[in-house]
Amino acid sequence: MNKKYTHILFDLDQTLWDFKANAKQVIKRLFDELNLEKLCSASFEDFIGAYKSINKVLWEEYRAGIIGKKSLNDDRFINTLKMFINDIEAERIGKEMANKYIKYNPENITLFEGVEDILSYLSEKYQLCIISNGFSEIQLPKLKNSGLDKYFTEVILSEDVGCLKPDKRFFNYTIEKTGASKEKCLVVGDDPESDIFGATNAGIESVWFKQPYHNGHDNPEPTFVIKSLAELKDIL
């Protein structure tokens, strides 16, 4: 046990819960259920490629406060469909997809390798908390359905805080909510900006869960870098 820390603050998506794998499974389910291959005259790979590009832009706009939650949820599907079908049909089907995505997404429980083992190990030694920019109607069921909720004493979501990571206010709120001190907290996350830069900017040490698609980034100044969650045992 590393006695320097009392609280470990975990990001959820793409740190514990395999967001990329789970999201792809949900979108494939919707693609098949709504017969989009025939309707859009497109393969699933073409469709999800378009979706990823549009979703990325909309998330950047959401983080910047340009659009709200509903626009993000609906428009990522509507705008993708508009690339393949007429606008009226895209609006109708896109809203249906958005509603079903929120319902189906938490049902997928693919986790990164070693998640249960490391959380079981750490929860006996530290207070564990979730810090996420995700939405409560998705994140809370994810934790419950995957069985991860039992490891965490606090789940802190950006929509409850009123701002998103990497905003310093998010991390200050987390410190106040958990009753910890910044010096005794450690953030664990995959996102170089939201998690690592955010933690550093707030004066909190961090572990960057660096994954294969991270080819370098200007922002991260992590205290530690890992390539698998099991490596946390060497730190903690």
N, C-alpha and C positions, 0 to 999 in steps of 0.2 A: 504493500500500500504506500502511495506517495502522500505523506502527511501534509504536503503543501496545499492540497486541494480538499475541499469538502463537497463541492457541487460540480457535476459534469453536465454540461448543457448540449444536448444532441439536436442537430437538425434531423428531420425525418426523411424527406424525399431525397432519394439518391445518396443517402448516407446509411440509413437502416433499411428502409423500404425501397425496393428497386423500382423507382418511378418509371424509367425508360421501358423496362420489360412489362410492367403492369399496364402502363398506358397503352402500349402497343397491343396487348391482349384485349383490352376493352374496346379500342377502336376497331380492331379486327372483328370483334363480336358485333359491333354496331354495323360495320360495313356489310357483313354477311346477313344480319337480321333484316336490314333495310334494302337488301338486294342492290347495293350501290354499284357493284361491278357492271350490272346491266344498265342501271339508270344513268350512270356517269360515263359509261363506255371507257372505263379506266381500270387498271389493275390496282390491287390494294397498295402495292409499293408506290405507285404514282400518287395515289390519294394521300397516303400517310406522309410522303415526302413534301407534298404541298401543305399539309396540315402542320407539320413541324416548323416550316418556315413562317407561316402565318402566326402560329401560336407563340413563337419566340418574339416576334415583333409586338404582339398584343401584350405579352407579359412585361416587356420593357415599358410599354405605355402605361400599364397598370402600376408598375413600380414608381413611375414618374408622376403618377396622379392625373394622367391625361384622360384615362377611362376608368370606369367603375367595375365592380365585380360582375354585374350582370352582363355588361358589354363584353367583358373578357370571356365569360362562360359561353355566351351565345355566338359571338362574332367569330370565334376561332373555327366553329363548324360552318356557320353561314358563309363566311368569306372563302373557306376552302371549297364548299359546294359550288359557289359562284364561278369557280374556275372550270367547272364541268357541266353545269346545268343552268337553266334560266333563273333569274333573280327571285321570282315568286316562289318557285319550288324550293330554291335554296333556303329562303327564309323559313318556310314551313318545316322542311325536313331538318334544317339546322337547329331549330329550337327543340325539336323532338330529340335530336341527338344530344344536345346539351343537357336536357333533363335526364335522359337515360344514362349519360356519362356520369353524372353526379351519383346516380343510384348504383351503377355497376362498378364504378372505380374502386370503392372500398372492399368489394367482394374479392378482389385479387390480392393475394397475400404473399407474393414472391418477395423474399427478403434477401439481402446480401449474405454471402457465406459467413457463418460464425456469429450472426447477430444474437441469437438466443444465448449462446455460450458466453459471449463477452458481457451482455447485459446482466446475466445471472451472476457472473463474477463481480462486476462492478457494483451492482445494487446492494451487495453485502457490505460494501466498504464506503460508498459515497451516496449522496442524494442525487438522483438522476432526474433531469427535466428535459422536456421537448421544447424547442424553440423553432417555430415554423411560420413561413409566409402563406401557408396553405389555408384553405377555408374549413371552418369548423364542421360543416355537414359532410365533409370528405375525410378530414384528418382524424376526427374522433372515432368514427366507425372503423377506419383503417387500423388504428391502434387496438381497438377491441377485437376486431375480426382476426387480426394476426396474433393476438395473445400478448402483445407487447405492453398493453396498458398497465399491467401489474408491476412493471419495473419503474414506473415514473411517478414521482410525487407531485409534479406540476406539469401542465401542458399549456404553454404560452403561445398564443396565435396572434398574428399581426392585426387581424381585424378586431380583436379585443383590445389590443394596445392602442390602436389608432394610427399606427405607422408600420412600415415594413423594415426588415433588415435590408440594408446595413445601417439604417438610421440609428444614431447613437441613443436616441430616446427609447428605442426598442430594448436595447441592452440595459439601459438604466432602469427601465421598468422591470425587467427580468430580475435584476439584482434586488430591487425593492420588494418584489413579489416573493422571491425565494428567501429573503432574509439573509442572504449570503453577502460576502464582501467580494469585490472584484479580484482581489489578490488570491482568493481561495476558489475561484471559478475557472473552469477550462471548457472552452467551446470546441465541439467536434462537428465538423461539417465538410461537405464536398465543394460548396460554391466559393470560388476565390474572392468574389466581391461581397455577397450577402453575409457569408459566414466568417471568412478569415479577415478581410479588410474591415468588416463591421466590428468584429471582436477587437482587433488591434486598435481601431480608431476610438473604441470605448475603453481602452486600457485593460482588456481582458486577454489572457493567454489563450492560445488555440492550437488545435490539431487539424491539419489539412488532410482529409482523406482524398489523396490525389489519385485520380483514376486515369485509365489509358488515354482518354480523349483530352486530357489536360496537357496541352503542348507548351505550356508556359503562360505566365500572366504577370502583368506589371504590379498588380495590387498586393498579392499575398506576402505577408511577413509572418508566417506561422511560427509558433514556438517549436512545434514538431510537425513532421510529415510522415504519413503512413500510406501504404499501398494495400493494406488489408486491415480489417477491424481487429484481427487477432493480435496485431502489433501493439494495440493499446495496453496489453498486459506488460509489455516491456517498459511502458511509461508509467502505468498506474498499478 
